[in-house]
């Protein structure tokens, strides 16, 4: 019982502030939760021990009363035997009474001692229960504070990101716009170049066709070409022969 009481006393007198500091340093309530689990386990052991000692108290009290009752009866019988002149029987009864009184006294001492132990255990259990109530409340407060701290950290992180974004000034935007404009100018120039090339090709084709028509007209005037043929027919015939 002494070791159990010492263990319980240590729990009751534990430095809660030191435990909270360690929990905060670890940035979690795991330390406090472990403390609560340990205290709950010891509370269960304490309740079992209290019930055991309480049972022993009742047993010792019953034994004490039994020996007291027996001793009182022997005491009366000795008086009766002496009055009847039965000295030998009175002597034997006195010897038994002496032994009974010794047992009665031993049980009384044990009963008183266990009764004090029982009361100490009950008081320790009540104190430990009260301490657990306080610590559970502290745990809830710590969890709320930890959640608030996490929310604050997220807020700070978000605000920092916004601050970084705000740090992108007009010069940065201008440089970005200029880069995009250069890409657009390059694409426009390439498009114009291809357009000019296509125009040139079309001009070449149209110019060649016009010259061919002019020459054919001259051939007809000079009687050098088939009057039934046309430049378009000749071009189609030429394409057919090439294919």
Secondary structure, DSSP 8 states (H G I E B T S, - for coil): -HHHHHHHHHHHT--HHHHHHHHHHTTSSHHHHHHHHHHHHHHHHHHHHHHHHHHHHHHHHHHHHHHHHHHHHHHHHHHHHHHTT-HHHHHHHHHHHHHHHHHHHHHHHHHHHHHHHHHHHHHHHHHHHHHHHHHHHHHHHHHHHHHHHHHHHHHHHHHHHHHHHHTS-HHHHHHHHHHHHHHHHHHHHHHHHHHHHHHHHHHHHHHHHHHHHHHHHHHHHHT-S-TT--HHHHHHHHHHHH-
